[in-house]
Every structure is written in structure tokens, then in C-alpha cells.
Amino acid sequence: MALLQDPLSESISSLFKTVIYVAETTAEFKPQLEELRAILQRITPIIEETVKLKRELDQSELECKMFIDEVQKAEELITRCSKVKRDPTKMFLYSRELKNFKLKLVNFFQVGVQAIQIRDIMQTLAVVNDIKSKLDRMYVDSRDSKHRTRLVGSHSGSESVERKKYGWQVPRLQSGIVAFDEPLEKLKAEVVSDIGIDDRLVLVVEAPGGCGKTTLVKMLCHDAEIREKFGENIFYVTVSETPDLMVIVSDLFNPNPSTPQLQFQGKEDAKIKLDNFLNKKASDPMLLVLDDVWSASFIEEIFPSKIRGHKILVTSRTAFPKYKTFRFEPLNEEDAKTLFCDSAFTKGGSRPSPTISDHLVNQMVHWCKKHPLTLLVVGRSLNGKNELAWKSMLGKLSQGRLVLDLHKDVLIGLERSFDALDDEFKECFLDLGLFPEDQRIPVSTLLNMWVHLYNHDDDGVDTMDTILELSYRNLVDLMAKGFRNDSGARVNYCDQQFVTQHDLLRELAIHLNNKLPLPQRSRLFIDARGEDLPASIVKIQEAMQARILSISTGESFSLRWCDMKVPDLEVLILNLMSKTYTLPHFLAANPKLKTVNITNNGLYPTEFSNFDFLGASYNLTRIRLERVVISPSILSLINLQNVSFIMCNIGNPFKNLIAKTPNIWPQLVELEIDYCQDLVKFPGTLCNSVHLKKISITNCNEMCGFSEEFGDLISLEMLGLRSCMKLKKLPESIWRLKNLSVLDISDCLNLSGLPEKMGKLGCLRKIYMKGCSGVHELPESVEELSHLRVVCNEEVACKWREYSNVEIDLVEEDPLETLKRILSF
């Protein structure tokens, strides 16, 4: 097959022919030539296709002149090899030169060609962004000036590589928002008109909780006119009631936990870096949104100086007299009714919509006080209900204690919506109040709790069903993650799913939990904002009846614990922010403890001084640790069934153990390790876990190997190794995993191939291989696989198409994401 006329392709083709001829006619260098022949056989079609595509795209030839010279020298060398007859000296010298050329050939395609690919991707992105900019200008120019055009959803797809270096991204905007047009136009006018006026640098959007302040400013950030005015200089920060400046600034400079992190020497260093960043951006107008600010001192601390052209938009429940205020007025009657009806009457017929009189609708809107969140929640609770249910709800609302404070009126309305839930849904909703405000809650954490508390299934079906029901009723927000075909293997239905909760709904859950006296509550929430525990907790002498204990502490907490007694404790939720931590001593004797979730929201991993306190918890079966230093004493928890390590320092407990060490977790069923950058090799001692069914090791860039004992995991059904960049090969013993049905090696860029005995995996039904660009050929044994589905991109799919026993699901590769993975690696 003739190659297209191109210097590199001609050289490779000529060399290929020479290698074939000499290998067939000369015995002295046969092993080296056969190895070189195999490499050339793989790359020749790729070179041919590259030349063809570059000519179709009218691009210049490959910048490989130096390599072409090396190819021509190699051809001359191989010709000389054919003339060597029993000359040991020449045979040694020529063998060494053949080896050197092979290394140069491999290095060129691993380094040189990858650099060319990166350049081509960047050129493509530049062209795409240029086209996008031109289309955006055409769109703006053709816009009807009498109508506002609002962009729905995230605009991150059009952001430049420079913008993606930083966090503080504007959150996605929910589609179908109604009744906010008038306040949006007023707020937009305020923001644009005040730009450049120094004493109007800060504008505070003030309203009670749940009125829609956050929704309004999100709409503003996505508005076309605002986008045209500020371009990519729109930044969004959620502050919350107890902000940590270093964490907030870190979120700006370290948006991706898998890339090298910018460190701070302290709070002053963080402020200096932020100030330098803002001054760097001073040449162009900037819009910075500070959402959910509770104190004016935070604004003064983070922005002590004024920068002309910048605009700081603040949302708060409190008016700050020092700053100009935009009062978010209650909705008018028409907009309130529109918002309520949009929630109460389903479009599209997914639920029945009985005929409800307009008078009854108006009464309901009246009792909802025209409050956006209450309108949404109460409307959703009545969706599909008959007239009697509406009248019953109206009667309950009308019996609420009449007070002037809007917040209490909202609380009454929301409590009535809570009453409409089934008993188990009520319990699950109340559990959501145990987590810190403005934090996303991993649904897998809820699964760990609810499996024990409410007998939910281990696969997460019951838990996700509960979350979806609460989300449908607007009592929780499920972050849009979805179950896309290319999203990779999942440990369960809750894997990679997160929820958030509006502050007001969290307050509702806390309010309802607090109706009983402290000792009698089944859920106990301790929020230690300062150095010490709340006085109400310290003075309790009797034993607590709580089954669930949630403790949230800040950086300044003194770690002075009182003498609490919680004998019935089953679930522990610990949220902290300090680098060192001492667990409360009362945890040393809790035999009923079954689930532990520890999350560090600070910048640095937390190290525990007494993690061994949990050793007596022989019923502890589920543990999830995030951003902590794993203590060796965790190995003593012999009854663990589900273990999750997220962004942890994981190496020390396992490094001194050998594969033959007796099984440390004999009951282990599921293991999740994500973003643990010091994990280099799968702990061999875990290969004795005969009950282990699911392993998920993702985004661990240093992970590069397995011991051959890995094949002893005879019960393993799912193995996920997504985005392990340094992983070069899978263990050959993988063929012994007779129950393995799902394998995810997506985006393992360095993976060079599949094990030779891959075909012996008789139960294998799905392989995720998107982005496995290093796999050049498949083992012949894959012909033995049956009913196999491969999820991959086009580059990988071409290798599978010759096998009739395989179904291929094509997914698209994102060039920008590919580039980011390569650069971060």
C-alpha cells in the first residue's frame, strides 16, 4: 500500500520495506529487526492517515526534519546489517545502534508527536474561540433592543483557557425561571450605571432568606448585556455565615484538586495574592458576586482598597448601612401567582392537574406571603393533589400564628409542606440539617447513614429515590450530574452525586429537630463556632438519646470536650477545618457506632492524634474520610465493609504491610479512593479481601501498579481506575477475576495495553476506555469475550471494530479536557 508523498511518510515506508527484507534474508539481527518491524507496522498507518488529514486541512507538513534524517540513517544501518557475516565486533556495534534507534523512534512518538498534538489542539481552540467571538458579536448586533436576552445554563464552554485557570465560576442557572424579569432589569440598571463611581463600588442585594437573592444574581451573571459588559471578568463566591478567607481565596487559585496547589503562608499572604490578582485585572471592568454575606467586616477585610471599574455585588439577609443597598422587594401579585402556578401545575402532563378554582389559588398565594421559596415549595407539595388537599393545606396555613416577621411566616408555610411528606421522607429531610450550610453533600454519605437508619439498599436505589422526591418538592437541590453513558463506572447509584440545601430549608430542619429538649433528641447538632462548645451542651449532665451526632468546628476550636454520654450513637458526622484534631473522648466507648463521616473543609489535610478511639467500635462498618491523614489505627477496624478515602494522605498505613499480611478488613465489600495523590500501588494486603466486590480508584495520578496477588480478589465485580495517569499496565493476574463484569480505565493516558489473557474474563460485560490513547493493539484473546460493550472514543473504537463479539458505544472526546489532563499530568 503506497503512502501519500510526504518526507516523513516516504522515509518510514522505505525503512519499513528495508526492515522486512533484511529480517527475512539475514539471521544475525533477526530479534532486533522483528521488534523494529512490529513498531513500524503499528505506526505506518497512523503516519499515512496524519499526512492525509493535514493535506485535507491544508496544513503544513510535520515538523520532523531532524527525525527524517535519523530514519534515513537507520535505513543505511539496516542495509549494512545485511552485509555482516560472522563479525562479532560489527554485530555488537550494529546491535547497539539498532537499539538506540528504536529508543529514538519510541521517544519521538511519546514526546515529539504529543507536543505536536498539543500545538494542534491549541490552534484548533484558538480558531474555535475566534469563530465563537464573531458569532457572539453577530448575535448581540442583531438583538432586539426592546427585549432582554438571557443565557440559560452555564457559559463555561465558551470560556478561554486563561479563565479556566481560576475558580469562583458562576454557578449554572436553572432553566424555566419565572417572575424575576422586573427585579432583574432594575438590578442590571443599578450595576451598569454605578461602574466607575468609587463610593458605589459595593452594591448589597438585601432581602430575607429564601426570597430569591441568589437566583437573581445568578440571572444577572448569565445576562447577555452583563456578559458583553464584563466579558470573562465575572467571578462568583459563596461566603456563608462562617467564612474562612484562606479557603475562599484558595478556591480562586486552586479550582482543580488534581493540579499543583498554590499554597499560602497565612491569611495575610492569601490577602496579598488576592489583591495582586484584582490589580492585575484592573484594566478591564470586573463583576464580583459575594453570595450569602452575613457581616460587613468580611467585605472590608477581603477588599480594603477600591479599584476603579470593579463592581462588587453582595447578597445578604442584612442591610449594611455603609454600602448602597438594592432592596429586593416582594413579588407583585401577578408575578407571585405566576411563580406559584408554575410550581403547582405540571406542564406536559407528567402528573394530573385537577381543576382548582382561581379563588383558591389566590388564597394560597396570599398565605405564602408572595415569598419565592415558600411559593415554590408549597406549590410543589400541592402538585397533582385534588381540591380537598388544597383546602386542607389552606386551613393549616391560615391557622399559623400571625407575626410581622416574614421569616417566621415562611417557617410556618414550610413546616406545613414538611407535614405533607411520608414519615421516612420526613426523617431523611431532617437528617439534611446535620450538614454545614453552603456545603454540597455527597449522596454517598447519605447512603452510608440511611442504609443503617432506614434499611436502604446498598446499591443506592432507595437513597436516590428519596433524594429525587425531596428534589421534586424543592426541599433539596440535586446538582446536575446525570447518568451519562460516558461518565464511567459507578460504585452505586449515589456515586458522584451531590445535593445542596437552601439555608432556609436547613434552618427548617434544625428548627424541627430542636423541638424536643436536648437530651431527648434523636439527632444532635453541635456547632462550635468559637473556641469552646456551646454552653447548652456543656451543662447537660444526663445521657443523650441521640442516634446521630453532627459536630462542626472551626479553625479556632480549642478541642476541649465536655463529659458527654451518647450511648446509643450510630452515626457520627464530623466537619472540621484544622490541621490537627483530637476526637472527643466519649467516642472511645460506643459499641453501637456503625457509620462515620469525617470531612475537612480546611486547606490542609487533618491529622488525628487519637484515631484509635474508634477501635472499640466493633460494629463500625462504613467510614468516609475526606482530606485527612489516614491513621494506621484504621487498620484495626476489622468489620469495615465500605471505605471511602477522598483527597486523603493514604500511604503510611499500608507501606509497611506485605501482601501476605493477614487480611486487615476481612468483611470489606466496597473501596473508594479518589484524588489521593500519594497512592502509588494498590495495597497488596487488601488482595486477601475475599468479599471485596467493588473497587473505585480515580484521579490518583501517582497510581502505577498492582501486585500479582490482585487476582486473588475472586469476588470482585467492578474495577474502576479512571484518570490514573501513570498507570502503564493492568495486572496480568486479572484474568483470574471470574466475577468481574465492569472495568473502567477511561483517561488512563499512559496505559499501554490490556493483559494477554483478557479473554478469560467470562463475566466481563462492559469496558470504559475513553481516552486510552496509549493502547495501540488488543490481545488476541479478546475474541473469546461475549456480550461485551465497549464505551470509548473514535480513536479507541477503531481497534475494536474487527471483533464481531463486541458492541461499541461511541462518546465524544473534549479536546480542551484532554489538553488539561495532559498538562496536569
N, C-alpha and C positions, 0 to 999 in steps of 0.2 A: 504493500500500500504506500503510494508516494505521498510525501509530506508537501505542504504548501511551501513555496520558495521563500525562505527566511533564513538568515545566517545561523541562528541557533538551531532551528529545526533541521536544517541541512547537516550541520555538524553532528547532532545527536543521531540522525538517521545513518550517516556514514559510519559513525563509531559503532552503532548497533550492528550493522552488517559485518563490519570487520571482526567484532567480538564473536559473532555467530560462526564466521568462517574459521577463525583461529581456534576457537573452542572445539570445533569438530575435527580439525586436522592436526592439533597439537596436544600431546598428553601432559607435557611438563607443567603447564599452568592451568590445568582444567578446573580445579576447585575455585580459584580466584576469578577466572573468566566466567564460570557458571553463575557465581554470585553477582558479578557485574552485569551479566546478561539479564538476570532476574530484575535487577533495579531498573535497567534501561527499558525493559519490556513494560514495566509499570508506568514510567514517566513519559514514554514516547507519545501515547495517545493524548496525554494531558498537554504536552507541548504543541501538538498539532491543533488541538481544539483552541488553545490560547491564541495561537497565531491567527486562526480563522476568525475568532471573535474580535481580536484587535483590528483586523482589516475591515470587518463589517462595521466596527465603530469608528473607523478612520483614525486610529491611534497609531503612534509611532512604534517602531519595533522595540523588543525588550532591550533594556539597558544592561546587556550581558556580554560586552565585547571581550572583557578580560576572561570570562568563563569560556567563551568560544575558543580563545587561544588555548586554554587548558584542555578542552575537548580534542582539539586538533593535535596537541602534543601527546595526548593519551592514545589517539589513533596510531600515531607514529610508534609509540612504545609497544602497542599490541602487535604491530607489524614486525617489530624487532623480535618480540617474543616468539613469533612463529619460526624464526631462523635459529633459535638457540637449540643446540644439540649437546646434551650432557656436559654443560659448562656450569659447575656449581656456583662460581663467583657471579656470573651473569644472572643465573637463576635467582640467587639471593637478592641482587640489586634490583632486578626487574620485578620480583615479587613485592619488595618494599615499595617501589614506585606505583605498582598497581594498587596496593593498599592505601597509599597516600591519595591517589586519585579518587578512589571510592569515598574516602572521608571528605574530600573537597566537593564531590558530587552531592553527598548527603547534606553537607553543611550549606551548600548553595540553596537547596530546596527547603531546608529548615529555617534558614536565616534570610538569605537574599530574596527568595521569592516571597516570603512572608512580608518583608519590608515593602516590596513592590505592591503586594496586595493591600497593605495599609495605605500606601500612597494612592492607589486606585480608589479605595473606599472613600478617602478624604476628598479626592477630586469629584467623585460622584456626589458626595454630600454637599460639596460647595455648589455644584450645578443644581441639585435639587433645591437647596435653600435659595439660590438666586431665582429659580423659577417660582418658588413659593412666594418670595417677596414681591415679584412682579404681579402674580395673581392677586396677592393681598391688596396691592395698590389699585389694581383694576377694580377689585370688589368695593373698596372704600369710595373710589371715584364715582361708581355707579349707584351708590346707596341713596335711597330716597331720604332727603334731609328731614322729612317730617316724621319719620319712623325710627325708632331705636332698634338697632340690630344687636342682639346679644348672642355671644358664642356660648353654646351649651357643651358641658363636659370639659375635660382637661385640654389645654393647649400645649401640653408638653411635647407633642410630636413635632411642633414647629420650632422648638427652642434650639438655639445653637449649642455646639459642644461647650463653649465658654460658659453659658448659663447653667448647663448641667453639672458643672464643677461644684456648684453651690447648692445648699439646701434652701429651706424656707420657701419651698414651692407652694404655689396657690393650690389648695385642695380642689378636687373635682366638684363640679356643680351638678346637683341632682336635676334631672330633666323634669319638665312639666310643672315648674313653679308658677303659681298664680298669685295675683293680688298684691304684688310688690312693685308694680310699674311706677306708681306715683312717688313713693318714697325714694326709689332708685334715681329717678330723674332729679329730685331735689338734692339728694346727696351728691350726685355727679356734678351738679352745678356748683355746689359748695367746694368740692375738691378742686375742680379746674379753676375756679375764679380766684382761689386763695394762693395758688402757686406763686412763689417768689416773694410773698409778704412774710417777713421774718416773724412777726408776732402771731402769725397764724400757721406756724409750722405744724402744730398738732391740732387735730380735729377729733373730738371724742363723740362717738355714737353712743348715746346713753339711753337705756331702757331697762325695765325689769327683766329678770331671767325668763327665757322662753318666748320672748317677743319677736325673735327672728333677726337679731342684730348680726349674727354670724352669717346667716343666709344672705342678708342684704349686702354685706361687704364682699362676700364671695361673688355675688352677681356683679358688683361693681368691678371687681378684678377681671372678670370674664367679658365685660362690656367692650364692644368694638372700638368705641371712641376713646375709652380709657387705655386700651391696648395700643391704639395709634399714638396716644399722647406719651405714654411711658415706655412703650416697647417692651423689652425684656427686663427692665428695671422695676419689676413688680415683685415684692417679697412678702411672705405671709408667715407670721409666727403666732402659735397658740401659747399664751403666757400662763394662765391658770392662777389659782389662789396663792400657791406657794412656789413661785418661780425660782429656778436655780440658774443664775446668769451664765455660769460656765457651761452647763448643759445646753442652754439655748444657743449660745454662740458656737458651741461645738456642732450643733445641728446645722449651722450655716456652712461651716468649713468642712465638715465630715459627713456628707449625705449618704455615703456608701460604706457600710462597715467592712466590706471586703478589700477596700483600698487602704493604703497607708494613712494613718490618722494624724492630723495636726494636733500637737499637744500644747497645753498651756502650763505656765509656771505657777499660775494662780489667777485669782479674779482680776487683778489689775492688768496682767498680761492679756487676758481674754478681752478686756475693755479696750486695750491699746490696739489689738489686732482688728477688732470690730470698727474702731474709729478710723484706722488706716483704710479699711475696706470701704467705708462710707465716703471718705475723702477721695478715694480713687474713683468712685462713681459720681463725684460731684459735677462732672462736666455735663451730664445729662440728667433730666428730671427723673426722680425716683419716687415710687409709691411704696410705703412700708406699712403693712397692716399688723397691728398688735391686737390679737383677739383675746377677749376674756381677761382684761386687766382689772385687778382689784385695788391697786394702790398707785397714786400718782408718783410716789417715790421711785417706782420702778422705771417710769418714763424718764425721770430726771437722772437716774443712775446710769441707764444704758445710753441716753442721748444728752449729755451735758452741754454740748455745743450745737448751734444751729447751722445748718448747711443750706445755703440758698438753692432753691429749686427742688428740694426734697419735700415730701408730704408724708406725715405720719398719721395714719388713721387708726384710732383706738376704739375698741368696743368695751363697754363696761356697764355694770349694773348701777354704778355710782357716778354722779356728776362730779368732775374735778374743776373747782372754780377758777383755777389758774389758766385753764385752757378753754378754747372756744368749743361749744357743745352743739351737736346736732341732735335734737330731741326726736327720737323715733316715736312719733305719735301713734296711738292705737289706730287700727284699721278703721276705715269708714264702714258704714253698714253694708254697702254694696260689696266691697272687697272682702269683708268678713264672711258674708254669705257665700261668695264665690269660693273662698278657700274651704269653708266647711262642706259645701256641696261637692267639691272636687274630691274630698276625702270620704264623704258618706255615701256617695252614689257612684258605683263602679262603672267605668267606661269599658265597653267591649263585651259585657255580659258574662264575665268570669264568676260573678255572684249575682243572685237575684236582686233586683231593685224594686221592692214593692212601692206602691203609690203612697207617698207621705204628703200630707197637706202642707201648703206653703206657710200656713199659720204656725204649724208645729215646728217647721224648720226655723222660722223667725224666732220662736220662743227659745229653741235650743241655742241659736246663735247669741241671743241675749244673755243666757245664763253662762255661756262660755266667755263672756266679757270681751268679745272681739279679740281675744288673746290667741295669736297664731298657733302656738304649740297645743293649747287646750282645744282649739277648733279641730286641729288635725287628729289628736288622739281620741277625743270624744266622737268625732265623725267616723273614724275608722272602727271604733267599737260598735257603732250602730250600723255599719255597712252590711246590707243584706238582711237586717232584722225587720220584723213586722211592726205595725203601728203600736201594738201593746208594749213592745220592748222600748220603743221611743218614749211613750208616755211614762213608763216606769222609770227610765233614766231621768226624764224631765222632773218627775216627782222627787227623786233623790237629790237632784241638783238644787231644786227650789227649797229644800229643807236645810241646805247648808247655812251655817252661821254667817250673817251678813256683816262684813267688815269693810273698812275703807282700803285696806292694804290689798292691792291687786295680787300680790304673791300668795296670800292665804286663799283668795278666791280661786286661783289657779290650782292650788293644792287640793281644795275641795273637789274641783272638777276632775282632776287626775285621779284622785282616790276613788271616785265613782267608776272611772274607767278600769281601774285596777280590780274593783269588785266584780267586773264582768268576766274576768279570767277564770278558767278552771283552776282547781286547787293546786295542781302540780305546776301550772304556769305561774301562779302567784308565787310559789316558793322559789322558782327559778328567777323570777323578776327581782325578788327581794335579795337573792344572792348577788346580783349585779351591783348592788350598793356597797359591796365589800371591797371594791377596787377603787384606786385613786381616781380623782377627776381628771378629765382630759387625757386619759391614757387609753390606748387601744388594748382590748382584752383578747388574748388568743382564745379561740373557741376550744382548742385542745385543753386549755386549763380548765374550762368549764366542764368538759367531758370527764376529766380526771375527778372532779368533785361529784358530778351528777351520777356517775357510774355507782359510786358508793351510797350517795344520799337518796337517790330516787330510782335505783336499779336500771339506769340507762344501759343500752348495749355497748360493747367495746368498740364496735365499728363506727359509732358516732351518728347512727341514723336517728335515734331518739333525740339526741342533743341538737343536731342540725334542724330537725323538725320543730323543736321548741324555739330555737333562735329565729327561724323563719316566721313562726307565728307571732312572736314578740315584735319582730321587724315589721310584719304586715300591719300590726296595730300601732306602729310608730312609737313603741316603747323601748326600742333599741335600734341602732343603725348598723346594718351588716355592710362592712366595707366591700366594695365591688371587686371581688377576686374571680368569682366564677369557677366553672369546672371545664375549662377549655381542653381540647384534645391534646394540645402541645404543652400543657402545664406540668407534665411529668407525673411520676408515680406518687401516690399518696398513701400515708400510713393508715389513714382513716378518713371519713368524710369531713372531719373537722380540721384536718391538716391544712395549713396555710390560710385559714380563715380567721378573720378578726372582726370584732364588734366594738363600737363606741356607744356611749350613752350621753345624752344631753344632761347638763348639770342639774336642771330642774327635775328630771326623772330620777337621777341619782339621789337628789335630796328627798324625793318622794319615798324611794326605797328605804333610805335611812330613817325618815320620819316614821314609817310604818314599822320598821324593826324596833324603834325606840319606844313603842307604846307600853311595853312591859318594863318593870324595874330591871336594872342591870343584871342582877344575879339570875333572873328567870328567862333571859333572852336566849333563844337557840342560836342566834348569830350575835357575835360580839365584835364591834369595830372599834379599835383603839387608834386614834390619830394623834400621835405625839409630834406637834408642830415645833416645839422648842426643845429644851434640854431634858425635860422630865415628862413622865407620864401624866395624863390628866388627873386632877385631884379626885374626880368622881370614881376613877378606877382604883387609886391608891387606898382610899378609905374603906373599900369593900373587904370585909373580913370573912364572909361565908363563901362556900364553894360556888363557882359559876356553873350554870347548867348548859352552857354553850356547846353545840356540836361543831360550830365553825368559828374560828378565831382569825380575824384580819388585823394585822398590825402594820401601820405605816409610820415610818420615822424619817426625819430629815438628816442633813449632814451634821447638825449641831447636837443631835440626841446624845445624852450622856451615857447611855447603856446601863442606867441604874434601874433595875427591875424590882417591882414590889413582890411581895409573897403571895402571888395569885394561886388559886387552885381551880383547875379546869379538868376534872377527872373524866368527863365524857367527850373530850375533844377528839374529833375525827378528821377535820380538815384544817390545815394551817396555811394561811396566805400571808406572806411576809414581803412588804415593799420597803426598800431601804435605799440609801444614797451614799453611804460611807465606804471607805476603802477597807476598814477593819470592822468586825462586828462580833458581838457576844450574844449568843442565843439566850433567851430567858431561861433561868434555871428550872422553872416548873415544867419545861418540856422533857426533863430527864426521866419523868415517870408518867408517861401517857401511853399505856398499852393499847388504847383504842384508836390511836392516831393511824390513819390509813392513807392520807394524801397530804403532800407538802408541795407548795408552790412558792419559790423564792425568786423575786425579781429585783435586780439592782437598777435603779433609774439614774445612777450617777455616771460619771465619766470613766471611772477605773474599776476593774474587777474587785469584788469584795472578798476578803479572806476572813474565814471564821476561826475563832480561837477555840471553840468548844463544839465543833460539829458532832463530836462523839456523843453529845447529849441525846441525839436521836437514836442511838444504838439500842436502847431499851424498847424502842417502838417496834416490837416484833410483828405487828400487824400492818406495818407501813408497806404498801405495795406500789404506790405511784409517787414519783418525785419529778419535778420540773425545776431546773435551775437556770437562771439567765444572768449572764455577766458576773459570774462568781469564780473564785479559785476553788477547784474541786479538791476537797479534803480526802486524804487516804482513808479516813474513818468511814467514808461512804461505802467502802467495800464490805463492812460488817453488816450491812442491811441485807440479810440473806433472803428475805422474802419479797424483794422488789420484783415487780412484773413489768412495769412501764417506767422507762428512764428517758428523760429529755435534758440534753445539755445545749444551751443556746448561748453563743458568744462567750464561752467559758474557757478558762485555762485548765485543760483537761489532762495534760501529760503526766504529771507527777505520780498520781495514784497507781498507774499501770506500768511505769517504765521499769520497775524492779521485779515485776512479775514475769514468769515464763509461761509458755503455752501449757506446760504440764501441771501448773498450779491447780489444785482442786478448784472446782467451779465456785466462783465467788457469789454469783447470783443464779442459783440453780432453777429458780422459777421465772426467770426473765422471758418475756414474750415479745415486747417491743422496745427498740432502742432508736432514739433520735439524737443526732449530733449535727448542729448547724452553726456555721461561722466560727468553728473552734480552730483557730489558726495554728495551734501548736500540736495538733494531732497529725503524726507522721505515718503511723502504721496502726492498722486495726489491732486492738489488744488481743494477743493470742490466747490469753486465759479465758476470754469470752467465747472462744470456739468450743468450750465444753458445755455451753448452754443449750442443752438438747431440746428445750421447749421454745427457743427463740424463733419467732415466725416472721418478724418484720424488722429490717434494718434500714434506716434512712441516714446517710452521711452526705450532707450537702454543703456547698460553698466552703469547703475545707481545703484551701489552696495548697497546703503542705502535705496533704494526704497522698501517699505514693505507693503503698504496698500492703500486702496481706501475707500471713504465713500460710503454708500449705495445709495447716490444720483447719483452715476455714471450711474445707469440705466436710468437716465433721458436724456442721450445723444441719442435721438431717431434717429438721422441721421447718427450715427457712422457706417462706413463700414469696416474700417481696424483698428485693435488694435495690435500694436507691443510692446512687453515687453521683448525683447531678452536680455539675460545676466543680469537680475536684480537679483542678487544673494540672497538677503534677502527676496524676495517676497515669502510668505508662502501660500497665497491663493488669488484667484480672488474674486471680489465682488459677492455675491450671486445674486445681482440685475442685473447681466449681462444678465440674460435671457430676460430682457425687451428690449435689443438692437435688435430689429426686423430686422434691415438692416445690421447687422454685417455679413460680408462674409469671412473675413480673420482674423485669430488670430495667433499671433506668440509669443510663450512662450519658445522658444528654450533656452537651457542652464540656465533656472531658477532652479538652483540646489536644492533650498530649497522648491520649490512648492510641496505641499503635496497631491494635488488632484484637480479635476475640480468641479465646482458648481453642486449641485444636480439637478437643473432644466436646465442643459446644453442642453437637447434635445429640448427645446422650441425655440432655435435659428434656425428658419426655413430657413434662408438665408445663414447659415454658409456653406461654400464650401471648405475651406482649413484651416488646423491647422498645424503649425510648432511646433514640440515637441522634436526635437533632444536634448539629454542631460537632459531630465526631469527625473532624476533617483529617485526623491522623490515621484513620482506619482505611488502608488502601486496598486490602483484599480480605475476603472472608474465608474461613476454613471450609474445606470440602464437606465436613461433617454436618453443616447446616442443612444439607439436603435431607437429613434424617428427621428434622423438626416438622411437626404437623400442626395445623391450625394456628400458625404463628402470624401475629400482626406486628408490623414494624412502623413506629411513628418517627419520621425523620424528615430532613430537608432534601432537596433535589440532589445535592452532591453525594449524600449517603445512599439515596434511593437507587441510583444507577448501579450500585454494586449488588443490590438485592433482586433486581428485576429478572435476572436469568433463572431465578428459583421459582418454580410454579407453586411450591407449597407455602408461599409467603404472600400475605396481603399487606399493601403499603398504604399508610395514611400520610400524605404529604403535608408538611407545615412550612410556613414561610419563615425565612431567616431574616432577622432585623440587622442590616449592615452596621448600624450605629451601635447596637448592643454587642455585636460580635467584636467590633473595634474596641469597645470599652473593656470587654473580657480579656482581649489580647494585651491591652495596655496595662490593665491592673495586674495581670499575671506576670 
